[in-house]
Amino acid sequence: MTGRVWADRQLGQLDGRRMVAIESADGGQLVATDTIDVATGDLVLVVTDDAAITLAGFAVDALVVARVADTDDDVRRPTT
């Protein structure tokens, strides 16, 4: 997770929910709804599309579902 994101307008379903900036393993950027209160620098697991909608229970493109505690040495960690 690379930082928080604030909206000046959003759907009512997102009221009270945090949005965070995520750097993917391939260097891409996306904004995800954070349901587990992650912090900047955390390595996280994000689901997208239908999986995100199913788990969130409302329309969302990307959803943080886990904070990763440990990985093998060859897993690329995002640069912050």
Secondary structure as UniProt FT lines:
FT   STRAND          3..5
FT   HELIX           12..14
FT   TURN            15..16
FT   STRAND          18..23
FT   TURN            25..26
FT   STRAND          29..34
FT   TURN            40..41
FT   STRAND          44..48
FT   HELIX           49..56
FT   STRAND          62..67
FT   TURN            73..74
//
